[in-house]
Amino acid sequence: MQNPVILQFDEDDSYLMVVDIICFNLGLTLGPKATSIEESRKIVRDIENKVIKPDIAIIANYLGYDFTDGEKLAVKLREIAPGIKIIAYSTDAETSWGDYLAIKSGLDQSKSLVQILCEITGKEFKGSNIKETD
């Protein structure tokens, strides 16, 4: 996947930053982000209006109302953007509504967001993508 459009839905700013850093070190650009149901609805409208054509969505369970927010959003995204790859980004290892499950703790490396994004995009994670100067 050359330059995928990656969306992120998470109410926790610290995880937004983590995903930014991971994407940077994979040489990927993170697209629109939402930290609430209201912001998520705007992104959904943009997808419906063909303003955004997403390839990957990284979605937390909770977006402001309850712990089914992420699952409901995933259902809607699959409806309006067939082919989108959904990564459930959760602390709950029992979460099963995504195509992939990335655990927010670093305890299970097979379920790390880095590993999953490398698998989906074919990119290689580097310690840094900052070009070295002479």
Phi and psi in degrees as a GROMACS rama.xvg file:
@    title "Ramachandran Plot"
@    xaxis  label "Phi"
@    yaxis  label "Psi"
@TYPE xy
-65.7793  -70.2321  GLN-2
-130.311  75.7984  ASN-3
-68.1695  149.634  PRO-4
-88.6589  115.351  VAL-5
-111.923  125.003  ILE-6
-104.775  150.37  LEU-7
-132.362  135.32  GLN-8
-127.27  106.653  PHE-9
-159.938  131.833  ASP-10
-82.0685  -7.64847  GLU-11
-99.3631  112.727  ASP-12
-57.4272  -32.7227  ASP-13
-65.4764  -35.5629  SER-14
-75.4662  -28.7938  TYR-15
-60.8948  -42.8189  LEU-16
-67.1681  -40.9557  MET-17
-58.4435  -45.6249  VAL-18
-66.5551  -38.6243  VAL-19
-56.5799  -46.4107  ASP-20
-66.4398  -44.0359  ILE-21
-60.1401  -47.7638  ILE-22
-61.846  -42.981  CYS-23
-56.2074  -46.6415  PHE-24
-74.6695  -9.18269  ASN-25
-98.6766  -2.77364  LEU-26
74.2452  26.6176  GLY-27
-109.195  152.836  LEU-28
-106.683  126.935  THR-29
-82.989  130.945  LEU-30
-85.3532  -146.731  GLY-31
-58.5231  146.526  PRO-32
-125.767  149.048  LYS-33
-132.835  136.54  ALA-34
-112.384  7.77195  THR-35
-155.277  169.243  SER-36
-61.01  -41.604  ILE-37
-62.0256  -45.7575  GLU-38
-66.3977  -34.6331  GLU-39
-62.8407  -41.2518  SER-40
-61.7756  -37.2201  ARG-41
-64.3151  -42.9999  LYS-42
-64.5861  -41.3652  ILE-43
-59.3063  -44.2168  VAL-44
-61.0805  -40.7773  ARG-45
-63.8214  -35.5757  ASP-46
-68.5274  -45.856  ILE-47
-60.4808  -35.3872  GLU-48
-87.6107  7.89833  ASN-49
63.8841  24.4043  LYS-50
-78.3422  -33.543  VAL-51
-123.916  136.52  ILE-52
-122.37  89.7312  LYS-53
-77.5058  148.218  PRO-54
-104.91  -36.7648  ASP-55
-136.596  139.324  ILE-56
-126.581  129.109  ALA-57
-105.518  114.586  ILE-58
-126.971  127.764  ILE-59
-81.5783  158.432  ALA-60
-63.0019  -43.0313  ASN-61
-108.561  126.682  TYR-62
-126.901  17.2989  LEU-63
129.063  -24.026  GLY-64
-106.217  -60.2356  TYR-65
-155.4  179.633  ASP-66
-80.9652  12.6799  PHE-67
-106.959  3.65865  THR-68
-55.1571  -48.1582  ASP-69
-62.4023  -43.5739  GLY-70
-62.6847  -44.3378  GLU-71
-62.2156  -41.1271  LYS-72
-64.9927  -41.4388  LEU-73
-60.1158  -42.0328  ALA-74
-60.4927  -46.0911  VAL-75
-64.0401  -44.1894  LYS-76
-63.3389  -39.4423  LEU-77
-63.4818  -34.3239  ARG-78
-67.9003  -43.0607  GLU-79
-96.6701  -14.0959  ILE-80
-137.085  70.6996  ALA-81
-55.4206  139.725  PRO-82
94.1322  -11.726  GLY-83
-63.6161  142.289  ILE-84
-98.2343  123.965  LYS-85
-102.547  123.282  ILE-86
-107.371  113.401  ILE-87
-78.066  115.773  ALA-88
-106.002  99.7796  TYR-89
-141.461  160.175  SER-90
-89.8656  -10.6473  THR-91
-95.4165  109.353  ASP-92
-66.9425  -9.76597  ALA-93
-92.8478  -0.512143  GLU-94
-62.3172  130.396  THR-95
-131.442  10.3536  SER-96
-90.3174  -6.386  TRP-97
-95.1507  165.014  GLY-98
-71.1098  -28.9752  ASP-99
-135.211  152.95  TYR-100
-120.359  117.975  LEU-101
-106.94  122.514  ALA-102
-85.8693  130.624  ILE-103
-67.3871  -21.8931  LYS-104
-86.9151  159.924  SER-105
-89.7406  16.1304  GLY-106
-73.1047  -32.4875  LEU-107
-115.066  94.1897  ASP-108
-63.3631  -24.7047  GLN-109
-69.3376  -16.7725  SER-110
-116.416  28.9949  LYS-111
-82.2599  149.32  SER-112
-61.4863  -37.3634  LEU-113
-58.759  -51.7681  VAL-114
-57.0329  -45.758  GLN-115
-67.4517  -44.6608  ILE-116
-64.3347  -36.3822  LEU-117
-61.8234  -44.7602  CYS-118
-62.1782  -46.884  GLU-119
-68.8715  -44.0953  ILE-120
-93.3502  -18.6234  THR-121
77.1995  9.08312  GLY-122
-84.8803  158.97  LYS-123
-110.189  130.448  GLU-124
-75.0411  129.911  PHE-125
-118.034  152.583  LYS-126
-57.1314  -31.0979  GLY-127
-162.424  142.541  SER-128
-104.53  14.8153  ASN-129
-76.4545  125.076  ILE-130
-66.3586  136.284  LYS-131
-78.1303  143.473  GLU-132
-98.1898  159.616  THR-133
